[in-house]
Amino acid sequence: MKLDPNTAARIRGLLAPLISDAGHFLRVHVGDDPALTPAELLHLVLFDPSFDRGPFVEVGPPPPSALDEITRALRPVPATAEQMPPSWCTSPPRKMAYGSPAGPWTPQTALPPLERLIFLLQPDARWWTNVEYAAWNWEHGEFHDTFGSSPVTGHMLDCALVGIGHDATVTFLAYSDS
């Protein structure tokens, strides 16, 4: 199967309005190598020289520093393609990155580009996260502040979401210290 080299560029343009404000706690990386693992894709964001992984604020193990540790922090997302965009618009990652309801990541603004993102990645794209929600949350599209997670940064809270499609990849990392 031949890859479409323009898919990643289209996704970058599509997401640009949602990630344009550098003052918010959101990192997004769009790639064009679907052969990379979810851990490798998240590693690119976590170890980008411009990203401050934050001080580790809680007593416990340090955040992952090696690919095998990042791999253990991620788990497959048990959601359909249709369930993904609404979850991004109402979930704690959005609240961490933009507050509620401030910033460009409101359901009215974010839902159309996120639905287009699903189309560009293809409906059978695979997704991983370091956040664990109950099956009920995915079925009903309600994502409140009750969730478990495997921290991947030293910030107080972080939520990673990695998607791998046919022609492109996308990695979201929202984080907060409050």
N, C-alpha and C positions, 0 to 999 in steps of 0.2 A: 504494500500500500504506500503510495507516494504522499508525503506530508505537504500540507499547504503552508508555505513559509510566511504568508501574510496573516495567518490567524492570530499569532501573538501580537503583531502590530495593531490589528483591529481591536483586540482586547485591551491593550494599553490605552488606545484612544477612547474606548468605551468607558473605562474606569477612571480616566483622568479627572472628570469633574467631581468624582467622589473622594479622590485622594489628593486634591490639589492643595489643601491647607496643611502646611508642614507643622503647624503648631499642635496638631492632634496626635494622639498616641496610636497611630495605625501605620503599619508598614505593608506594602504590597509589592510582590515581585511576580512579573509575568515572564515566563520562559518559553522556549521553543524546542525543548528536548524531552518528549514524553517517556524516554527510556530511563530518566533519572528516577530514583526512589523518592518517596515522600520525605524521608529523613534528609536526603541530599538536597532537596528543594528547600526545606525549612532551614537547613544548615546555611544555605546561601544568604538567607535573611538574617539569621541569628549572628553570623560571623562577618557580616558586611562591616567594614571598618567605620562606617558612619553611624552604626547602631550601637547605642549604649545599652548593654544587657542589664544594667541596673545593679544596685547593691542587693545582695540576698537579704531580705528583711525578716524572714522567719527562721526559727530554729529548725533545722532539718538538713537534708542532703543538699549540696549545691546543684544549680541547674545543669542540665546535660552539656557536656563539652565534646563528646565524641559521637560519631554516627550511630553506633550501636545503642547509646543512651537515648538519643533522639528517637530512634526507631521504637524503643520500648515505651516512650512517652506518647506515641501516636497510636490511634486505633481507627479502624474503618468507620465511616459515618453510616448508620443504618437508615438512610433516607433515599427517597426517589428524587429524580431530577426536579420534579415539580415542587417538592417540599423544601429544596435548598434555598431559593431566593427569599421566600417569606421568613425563613429562620434567620437569615442574615440581617433582615430589616428589624427584627424584634429581639434579637438575642443580646446577652451580656457583652459580646465583643463590640457591638455597635454602641452600646451604652458606655463602655470603657473608652472607646476612641472618641466619641463625640458628645457624651453626656446625653441626657434625655430632656428634651427633644432637639437640642442644639446641633449645629453642624450640618453638612450636606448629606449625611447618611440617614435621612428620614425615609419612611416607607414610600411616600409619594415620589421622592427623588431617586431613591436607590432601586426600587423594584424593577422598573423597565430595563435599566442597564444590566442588572443581575440576571434577569430572565434571558436577555440577549446573550450574556456570558454563557449560560447553560447551553443555549443553542450553538454557540461557536465551539464550545468544548465537546459537544455532542451529548445527547441525553444519557449515554452509558458511561460518561466520565466517572472515574473513581475518586472518592473523597476520603480524607483522613483528618482527624482532629486530636488535640490533646485534652479535649473537654468531653465529659460523659454526661449525657442526658438520658432520662428514662425513655422507653419506647413511646409512652403516652405523649411526651413532649413533641416528638417527631410527628406522631399521628395527628395531633391537634394543632400543631404550629404555635404552641405557646412556650416561650422560653423566658422564664423568670430567672431570678438570681440564684436559684437553687440548682447547683450542678457540681460535679466533681471534676478535678483536673489534675493533670500531671504537669507541673510547672516546667517551662522551657527557657525562662529568663529569670533574672533575679528580681524582677518587679513583683509587687505584691500580688497582682492578678495578671494572667495572660491567657489568651485564647488564640490558638493557631488553627488554620483551616487550609489544607493543601488539596488542590484538585488537579488531576491528570487526565487530559482529554486525548483525542487522536493526534492533534497537531500542536497543542500548546499546553502549558501548565500555568497555574495561578496559586500563589501562596499569600495568605492574609495572616498578619500577626497584629492583634490588638493587645494593648497592655496598659496598666494603670498602677499608680502607687497610692491611690486613695480608696 
